[in-house]
Amino acid sequence: MTNDKPVNVKKMGVLVLGMATFSYTTSLANAAPMAEAGLVLIFFLVAAAVVFLAPTSLIAAELTTGWPQTGGIYVWVSEAFGARTGFMALWLQWITHVIGIPSFVSYLAATAIFAFEPKLANNKLFLVITIAAIVWIMTSPNFFGVAGGATLSSIGQVAAVVIPTIILIIAMVVFLGSGGPSQINFGSVGNFFPNLSTIGVLALATSAYFTFSGTEVTATYIESVDNPRRTYPRAVALGALLMLLSMIPVSLAVAVVIPNSQLSLLSGVSATFKAYFAPWGMEWVVTTMSIMIGIGGIVASVTFMLGPAQGMLEAAHQGQIPAYFKKVNRKGAPVRLLVTQGILVTVVSLVFVVTPSVSSSFWLIIVMNTQGLLVMYVLMFAAGVKLKYSHPHVHREFKVPGGNAGMWLVAGIGIIFAVGVLIVGFIPPPQIGNMSIFTFELILFAGIIIMFVLPFALPGMRRVRGFKVDTGVIEDTEVLAQSSGDAE
């Protein structure tokens, strides 16, 4: 007989959870796409931090400390708008996760191989095979429990992001200080702001939002966190700070030495190390950093596979997906969800075969992923407002400053800009290369339609009543459930 709930799981503290948040949301894979903007990247990243990262972190912290059950956004949106909407939010979190992983893993593969055979970094078949292998390497450690995976991700993030970030910052300072030629002009204040006459540049807002997405996912670990009401807000703040301190300088370091015409979205970071260190006779640094980022990124990505699966596990307990997915092993890992997730990610990676170039595939995945996430975040922001009024009695250890007005302001900012970026995401960016605008829009719209329709098109779906979370606050709510195995 299998236990439905995790057992004997080691608790996480501020540092481990903060690093897990940092690991889930921060990758140098986003540095090359942002570097194409030049100094404008500072504007986009800071703006995304203010109008997206801050609202997401603040509202997620309040909701998590008010509803500290496993399930995260699924629990929050269900409490506010009912389980049907809650399941849609959870579905979007999970399916965009499945769609987004190939872009990150392709970056790891291209970076690791760059030091040995740069041409392979743009070989479609090599990328698909390597992505499949890495996905299963990422998935395996999660079979041994939450805390083990979070600890591994913290170690990997140091190798894949922290150390390379420090080295690139030092290299950029030395390079510019010694009179090295910069590809961007630091002298004009106007270069720090986007040129709205070039509409394609607005597409970079999508990349900036994608860079900071995911802070709410670690809320699914809440039952494995020591003193969640105190630990979670501090951990999210730590993760957010580390994100900003890494992404801005690394993106600038890429932009300083790599011309846009030569910038590869996948291997741009490795090429940046080569541009700095090869002229100094230190190519061993390029090899070392490429291998470190590749291996460290795989280790750091352990949490990528587990977070959304934990949320779907809660949906399985509520009967919204087949009971088959309720199975956990003795370490509390949702094995069947993890295996299913790995298979789907492997299938999605085939997009690299059907598009004109690996860069266009990479960008298309980012845009499609971000579109789904933005709808999910709108639901989360709206849930924050709704729960202020519908559940004022629920104790929140952390609250968005300013009471109800503060929640309206923070959530309102988040919703307005999320909708704006959602619209901008349909503008074809320069990064699609040889892909026609028609093909870009066709694949994008088809992917989004499938993303939103699929959860309600599954066979055997019906309406039932009686959904409850552990607090018992939600009662008598209409939900989705599978008829097979549930029929009366």
C-alpha positions in Angstrom: 0.0 0.0 0.0 1.3 3.4 -0.9 1.1 6.5 1.2 -0.6 9.5 -0.4 1.3 12.2 1.6 5.0 12.8 1.9 6.6 11.3 5.0 9.9 11.8 6.8 10.9 14.8 4.8 13.7 17.0 6.1 12.7 20.7 6.6 14.1 23.6 4.6 15.2 26.9 6.1 15.6 30.4 4.6 18.9 29.8 2.9 18.0 26.5 1.2 14.5 27.8 0.2 15.9 31.1 -0.9 18.5 29.4 -3.1 15.8 27.1 -4.4 13.8 30.2 -5.4 16.9 31.7 -7.0 17.6 28.4 -8.8 14.1 28.1 -10.2 13.8 31.7 -11.4 17.4 32.6 -12.4 19.4 31.3 -15.3 22.2 32.8 -17.4 20.2 31.4 -20.3 18.3 34.7 -20.3 21.5 36.8 -20.5 21.9 36.6 -24.3 18.3 37.5 -25.2 18.5 40.5 -22.8 21.9 41.5 -24.1 20.5 42.2 -27.6 18.8 45.2 -26.1 22.1 46.9 -25.1 21.8 49.3 -22.2 18.0 49.1 -22.5 18.2 45.7 -20.8 18.7 47.6 -17.5 15.4 49.4 -18.0 13.5 46.2 -18.9 15.0 44.2 -16.0 14.5 46.9 -13.4 11.0 47.6 -14.7 10.1 43.9 -14.6 11.4 43.7 -11.0 9.2 46.6 -9.9 6.0 45.8 -11.8 6.2 42.0 -11.8 8.7 40.5 -9.5 7.7 42.7 -6.5 4.0 42.2 -6.8 4.5 38.4 -7.4 6.8 38.0 -4.4 4.6 40.2 -2.0 1.3 38.6 -2.9 2.8 35.0 -3.0 4.3 35.7 0.5 0.9 36.8 1.9 -1.0 34.0 0.3 1.5 31.3 1.4 1.5 32.4 5.0 -2.3 32.6 5.0 -2.8 29.2 3.3 0.3 27.1 4.1 -0.9 24.0 2.4 0.9 22.1 -0.4 -0.5 23.2 -3.7 0.5 26.9 -3.9 -1.4 28.8 -6.6 -3.9 26.0 -6.9 -5.0 26.5 -3.3 -5.0 30.3 -3.5 -7.1 30.6 -6.7 -9.4 27.9 -5.6 -10.1 29.7 -2.3 -10.8 32.9 -4.2 -12.7 31.8 -7.3 -13.5 28.1 -7.0 -11.7 24.9 -7.8 -12.4 25.1 -11.6 -10.5 28.3 -11.9 -7.9 27.1 -9.4 -7.3 24.0 -11.6 -6.8 26.3 -14.6 -4.2 28.3 -12.8 -2.4 25.1 -11.7 -2.6 23.7 -15.2 -1.1 26.8 -16.7 1.7 26.7 -14.1 2.4 23.1 -14.9 2.1 23.1 -18.7 4.2 26.3 -19.2 6.8 24.6 -17.0 6.7 21.6 -19.4 7.0 23.9 -22.4 9.7 26.1 -20.9 12.2 23.5 -19.7 13.6 22.7 -23.3 14.7 26.3 -23.7 16.8 26.2 -20.5 18.1 22.7 -21.1 19.1 23.6 -24.7 21.1 26.5 -23.2 22.9 24.1 -20.9 23.7 21.7 -23.7 24.9 24.4 -26.0 27.0 26.0 -23.3 28.7 22.7 -22.2 29.6 21.7 -25.7 30.8 25.1 -26.9 34.3 24.7 -25.4 34.8 21.5 -27.4 32.8 21.8 -30.7 31.0 25.2 -31.1 29.2 24.0 -34.2 27.3 21.4 -32.3 25.7 24.2 -30.2 23.5 24.9 -33.3 22.9 21.3 -34.4 19.2 20.5 -34.0 19.6 16.7 -33.7 22.3 17.0 -31.1 20.2 19.4 -29.1 17.1 17.2 -29.1 19.1 14.1 -28.0 21.0 16.0 -25.3 17.8 17.7 -24.0 16.2 14.3 -23.6 19.2 13.0 -21.7 19.5 16.0 -19.4 15.8 16.1 -18.6 15.9 12.6 -17.1 19.1 13.4 -15.3 17.3 16.4 -13.8 14.3 14.3 -12.8 16.0 11.4 -11.1 17.2 13.1 -7.9 13.6 14.2 -7.1 12.7 10.5 -6.5 14.7 10.9 -3.2 12.6 13.6 -1.7 12.2 17.4 -1.6 14.9 18.5 0.8 17.6 16.5 -1.1 16.6 18.1 -4.4 16.6 21.6 -2.9 20.0 21.2 -1.4 21.4 19.9 -4.7 19.9 22.8 -6.5 21.6 25.3 -4.2 25.0 23.8 -4.8 24.4 23.6 -8.6 23.2 27.3 -8.7 26.5 28.4 -7.1 28.4 26.6 -9.9 26.1 27.5 -12.8 25.3 31.2 -11.9 27.0 32.7 -8.9 30.7 31.8 -9.8 30.3 32.6 -13.6 28.5 35.8 -12.7 31.4 37.0 -10.4 34.0 36.0 -13.0 32.2 37.8 -15.9 31.7 41.0 -13.8 35.5 41.0 -13.0 36.4 40.4 -16.7 34.1 43.2 -17.9 35.5 45.7 -15.4 39.1 44.7 -16.4 38.3 44.8 -20.1 36.7 48.2 -20.0 39.2 49.6 -17.5 42.1 48.6 -19.9 40.5 50.5 -22.8 38.8 47.5 -24.4 36.2 48.5 -27.1 32.6 48.3 -26.0 29.8 47.2 -28.3 27.4 49.5 -26.4 27.6 53.2 -25.8 27.6 54.1 -22.1 27.8 57.8 -22.7 24.2 58.6 -23.8 21.4 58.6 -21.2 19.0 57.9 -24.0 20.5 54.5 -24.6 19.1 53.4 -21.2 15.5 53.7 -22.5 13.7 51.8 -25.2 13.1 53.4 -28.6 9.4 52.9 -29.1 9.7 53.7 -32.8 11.3 50.2 -33.1 8.3 48.1 -32.1 10.4 44.9 -32.1 12.3 46.1 -29.1 9.2 45.8 -27.0 9.3 42.1 -27.4 12.2 42.1 -25.0 9.7 42.9 -22.2 8.6 39.3 -22.7 12.1 38.0 -22.0 12.4 40.2 -19.0 9.2 38.9 -17.5 10.3 35.3 -18.3 13.5 36.0 -16.5 11.7 36.7 -13.2 8.9 34.2 -13.5 8.6 31.3 -11.0 9.0 32.8 -7.5 5.5 31.4 -6.6 6.4 27.9 -7.5 8.5 27.3 -4.3 5.2 27.8 -2.4 4.5 24.2 -3.3 7.2 23.2 -0.9 5.5 24.9 2.0 4.9 21.7 4.0 8.6 20.9 3.8 9.6 24.3 5.1 10.6 25.0 8.7 8.3 27.7 10.2 6.7 28.8 6.8 5.1 32.0 8.0 8.5 33.3 8.9 10.8 31.5 6.4 8.9 31.9 3.1 8.8 35.7 2.9 12.5 36.0 3.8 13.5 33.2 1.4 11.6 34.9 -1.5 13.2 38.2 -0.7 16.7 36.6 -0.8 15.9 34.9 -4.1 14.7 38.1 -5.7 17.8 40.0 -4.6 20.1 37.4 -6.0 18.2 37.5 -9.3 18.8 41.2 -9.8 22.4 41.0 -8.7 23.1 38.4 -11.3 21.1 39.1 -14.3 21.9 42.8 -14.9 25.7 42.6 -14.8 25.9 39.3 -16.7 23.6 40.6 -19.5 25.8 43.8 -19.7 28.9 41.7 -19.8 27.6 39.8 -22.9 26.4 43.1 -24.6 29.8 44.7 -24.1 31.9 42.3 -26.1 29.5 40.4 -28.5 27.9 42.3 -31.4 24.2 41.6 -32.0 25.0 40.2 -35.4 27.2 37.5 -33.9 25.1 36.7 -30.8 23.7 33.2 -30.3 20.8 33.0 -27.9 22.0 29.5 -26.8 25.8 29.8 -26.7 26.1 33.5 -26.1 27.4 33.2 -22.5 30.2 30.8 -23.5 31.1 33.0 -26.5 31.3 35.9 -24.0 33.8 34.0 -21.9 35.8 33.3 -25.0 35.7 37.0 -26.1 37.1 38.1 -22.7 39.6 35.4 -21.9 40.9 34.1 -25.3 42.8 37.3 -26.1 44.4 37.0 -22.6 45.7 33.5 -23.4 43.3 32.0 -20.8 41.2 29.7 -22.9 41.2 27.2 -20.1 38.8 29.5 -18.3 36.3 29.2 -21.2 36.5 25.4 -21.0 36.2 25.4 -17.3 33.2 27.8 -17.2 31.4 26.0 -20.0 31.6 22.7 -18.2 30.8 24.2 -14.8 27.7 26.0 -16.2 26.5 22.9 -17.9 27.0 20.5 -15.0 26.0 23.0 -12.4 22.9 24.0 -14.3 21.8 20.4 -14.5 22.3 20.0 -10.7 20.5 23.3 -10.0 17.6 22.3 -12.2 16.5 19.5 -9.9 13.9 21.8 -8.4 12.6 22.6 -11.9 11.1 19.2 -12.2 9.6 18.9 -8.7 7.8 22.2 -7.9 4.9 22.1 -10.4 4.6 18.3 -9.9 3.9 18.9 -6.2 1.1 21.2 -7.2 -0.4 18.6 -9.5 -0.2 16.1 -6.7 -2.6 18.2 -4.7 -5.0 18.2 -7.6 -4.7 14.4 -7.7 -5.7 14.3 -4.0 -8.7 16.4 -4.8 -9.8 14.1 -7.7 -9.2 16.7 -10.5 -6.8 14.4 -12.3 -6.7 10.6 -12.3 -6.0 8.9 -8.9 -3.2 7.1 -10.8 -1.1 10.3 -10.3 -1.5 10.2 -6.5 1.2 7.7 -6.0 4.2 8.8 -4.0 7.2 6.7 -3.0 8.4 6.3 0.6 10.4 9.6 0.2 7.3 11.5 -0.6 8.1 12.0 -4.3 5.2 12.0 -6.9 6.9 9.4 -9.1 4.2 9.0 -11.7 3.8 12.8 -12.2 7.5 13.2 -12.5 7.8 10.5 -15.1 4.8 11.9 -17.1 6.3 15.3 -16.9 9.7 14.1 -18.2 8.1 12.4 -21.2 6.1 15.5 -22.1 9.2 17.7 -21.9 11.1 15.3 -24.1 8.3 15.5 -26.7 8.2 19.3 -26.6 11.9 19.5 -27.3 11.1 18.3 -30.9 10.2 21.9 -31.7 14.0 22.4 -32.4 13.6 20.0 -35.3 10.7 21.7 -37.0 11.7 25.4 -36.9 14.3 27.1 -39.1 17.0 27.7 -36.5 17.7 26.8 -32.8 17.5 30.5 -31.9 14.0 30.9 -33.4 13.0 27.7 -31.5 14.5 29.1 -28.3 12.6 32.4 -28.6 9.3 30.8 -29.6 9.4 28.6 -26.5 10.1 31.6 -24.3 7.2 33.6 -25.8 4.7 30.7 -25.6 5.7 29.9 -22.1 5.4 33.6 -20.9 2.0 34.0 -22.5 0.5 31.2 -20.4 2.3 32.3 -17.3 1.0 35.8 -17.5 -2.6 34.6 -17.5 -1.8 32.5 -14.5 -0.3 35.5 -12.7 -3.3 37.6 -13.5 -5.4 35.0 -11.7 -3.0 35.0 -8.7 -3.0 38.8 -8.4 -6.8 38.8 -8.6 -7.0 36.1 -5.9 -4.9 38.2 -3.6 -7.5 41.0 -3.8 -10.5 38.7 -3.5 -9.2 36.9 -0.5 -8.6 40.1 1.4 -12.4 40.6 1.4 -13.7 37.0 1.4 -11.4 35.7 4.0 -10.3 38.6 6.2 -10.3 36.4 9.3 -7.5 34.1 8.0 -4.3 35.0 9.8 -1.4 36.0 7.5 2.0 36.2 9.2 3.1 38.4 6.3 0.8 41.0 4.7 1.2 43.2 1.7 1.9 46.7 3.2 -1.0 49.1 3.2 -3.9 46.8 4.0 -6.6 46.5 1.4 -5.5 49.6 -0.5 -2.0 48.3 -0.6 -3.2 45.0 -2.0 -5.3 46.8 -4.7 -2.2 48.9 -5.6 0.2 46.0 -5.8 -2.1 43.6 -7.6 -3.4 46.3 -9.9 0.1 47.2 -11.0 0.8 43.5 -11.6 -2.4 42.9 -13.6 -2.0 46.0 -15.8 1.5 45.3 -16.8 1.0 41.6 -17.2 -1.8 42.2 -19.7 0.3 44.7 -21.5 3.2 42.3 -21.9 0.7 39.6 -22.9 -0.3 41.8 -25.9 3.3 42.7 -26.7 4.2 39.0 -26.8 2.4 38.6 -30.1 4.7 41.1 -31.8 7.3 39.1 -33.8 10.8 39.9 -32.4 14.0 40.2 -34.4 15.2 36.9 -32.8 12.9 34.7 -35.0 15.5 35.0 -37.7 14.5 33.3 -41.0 11.1 32.2 -39.6 8.3 34.0 -41.4 5.9 36.1 -39.4 3.0 33.9 -40.5 4.8 30.8 -39.2 5.7 32.4 -35.9 2.1 33.6 -35.3 0.6 30.3 -36.5 2.8 28.2 -34.1 2.3 30.7 -31.3 -1.5 30.8 -31.6 -1.8 27.0 -32.0 0.3 26.4 -29.0 -1.7 28.9 -26.8 -5.1 27.4 -28.0 -4.0 23.9 -27.1 -2.6 25.1 -23.8 -6.0 26.6 -22.7 -8.3 24.1 -24.3 -6.6 20.8 -23.4 -7.5 20.6 -19.7 -11.2 21.0 -20.5 -11.1 18.7 -23.5 -9.8 15.6 -21.7 -12.2 12.7 -21.9 -14.3 11.8 -18.9 -14.4 15.2 -17.3 -17.5 16.1 -15.3 -18.7 18.4 -12.6 -18.7 17.2 -9.0 -19.2 18.9 -5.6 -17.5 18.7 -2.2 -14.0 20.0 -2.8 -12.0 20.9 0.4 -8.5 21.9 1.2 -7.0 21.1 4.6 -8.4 24.3 6.2 -11.9 23.3 5.2 -12.6 26.9 4.0 -13.6 25.8 0.5 -16.8 23.7 0.6 -19.4 22.7 -1.8 -17.5 24.0 -4.8 -17.9 22.8 -8.3 -14.7 21.1 -9.6 -13.4 19.0 -12.4 -12.8 15.4 -11.9 -12.3 12.3 -13.9 -15.3 10.1 -14.2 -13.3 6.9 -14.5 -12.8 5.5 -11.0 -15.2 8.1 -9.5 -18.5 7.1 -11.0 -21.2 6.6 -8.5 
